[in-house]
Amino acid sequence: MERIETKLAQIGSTREEKTGAINFPVYYATAYRHPGPGESTGYDYTRTANPTRDVLEESIASLEEGDRGFACSSGMAAIQTVMGLFSSGDHLLVSRDLYGGTYRLFEEWLTRLGLTFTYVDFCDLREVEQSIRPETKAFFVETPTNPLLHVIDIVRVSKLAESHGILTIVDNTFMTPYYQKPLTLGADIVIHSATKYLGGHNDVLAGLIVTGNEALSEKIGFLQNTAGAVLGPQDSWLLMRGMKTLALRMEKHQQNAMELAKFLQEHPMVDEVFYPGLPYHPGYHIQTGQANGFGGMISFRLKKAEWVAPLLRHLKLIAFAESLGGVETFMTYPETQTHADMPRDFRERSGVCNRLLRLSVGIEHVKDLKADLSEALTKAEVER
Ligand SMILES: *Cc1c(COP(=O)(O)O)cnc(C)c1O
């Protein structure tokens, strides 16, 4: 089998047989002519299947080493589609440190339809096991988690799930298949906000699902076509164009993140740094066992909350913005941005406090990033 760098660079490159076009064309057609009654070219109506989206879906399935891929209009649409597997009365165990929008979908929408969710620390497998109920149908985890970068052991979690007939769903947004392939570690379904690293340029909103077996593929295929939150052909093309450089970008994100994590760790205004690539990180050994890298996300706590606002104001190069995974470095304040929809006590119990900042480290020159951080920190301390 080809290596992942090769698969990425060659996405769609051999698929257009008629012309040999190196990048696959965008098929805007919503409807497809049938050769005769009961006959089809394989394409009927674009919600069900679109040639451009097909190439993307086959690529992500191959990259994650899964059965089938499904492209959705956003990461949230992907999660919502997967949640269609469950019915009123079903219960899910969810990693407590979690993307705020996922928490909002679960608590403010799906609970109304009769699903229930319990949030547990998936680093503590005893807590997970004790929380399993007869009606528990799935585990839903992110690893490393957002924003605190706890590392969850996918192999052990999947084994526990399997022994209870429970599905394991992993949001693999932070790692991407370049660094981590949850299906090869025992998970059943992988989800991506492809808006982040896979797209990589802060210019396309997209979500992806990959299933680990045929039975799940059938069900997710039905849900995708029935709900219809599919990714449009233009965005499918844009996402593939971004994915071609994923390997190069992830290496650079990680290299820069490692340097910035060390820089922040030594900075006198910084209290704690969370980066799974630092050997003292509690999840370091699990991370090196299940992934080929550490990624480009760092969180850190300042010593004083009153430094946060002036720091964000004084950043010049680093954007104070609410996303991650792009080539540009972003700083996020989870308390008021990504995690604002979580109740305060829930947020604080998971460790998201008013001194916590999150960095999505880009691919700029690391010296420029350090200089920007250093200057903004100094000004924040002077000014307050
Ligand atoms: C952004 C994000 C989502 C939601 O994806 P959208 O593409 O914004 O809908 C889900 N999970 C994680 C980990 C994310 O970072």
The ligand as an SDF file (V2000), in Angstrom:
LIG
                    3D

 15 15  0  0  0  0  0  0  0  0999 V2000
  -14.4640   22.7340   14.9180 C   0  0  0  0  0  0  0  0  0  0  0  0
  -14.6760   21.4220   15.5420 C   0  0  0  0  0  0  0  0  0  0  0  0
  -15.8840   20.7340   15.3670 C   0  0  0  0  0  0  0  0  0  0  0  0
  -17.0390   21.3210   14.5760 C   0  0  0  0  0  0  0  0  0  0  0  0
  -16.7410   21.3880   13.2280 O   0  0  0  0  0  0  0  0  0  0  0  0
  -17.3220   22.5110   12.2030 P   0  0  0  0  0  0  0  0  0  0  0  0
  -16.6300   22.1810   10.9400 O   0  0  0  0  0  0  0  0  0  0  0  0
  -16.9720   23.8390   12.7700 O   0  0  0  0  0  0  0  0  0  0  0  0
  -18.7970   22.3220   12.1530 O   0  0  0  0  0  0  0  0  0  0  0  0
  -15.9960   19.4740   15.9450 C   0  0  0  0  0  0  0  0  0  0  0  0
  -14.9840   18.9360   16.6610 N   0  0  0  0  0  0  0  0  0  0  0  0
  -13.8250   19.5790   16.8550 C   0  0  0  0  0  0  0  0  0  0  0  0
  -12.7460   18.9320   17.6390 C   0  0  0  0  0  0  0  0  0  0  0  0
  -13.6310   20.8360   16.3090 C   0  0  0  0  0  0  0  0  0  0  0  0
  -12.4760   21.4800   16.5070 O   0  0  0  0  0  0  0  0  0  0  0  0
  1  2  1  0
  2  3  1  0
  2 14  2  0
  3  4  1  0
  3 10  2  0
  4  5  1  0
  5  6  1  0
  6  7  2  0
  6  8  1  0
  6  9  1  0
 10 11  1  0
 11 12  2  0
 12 13  1  0
 12 14  1  0
 14 15  1  0
M  END
$$$$
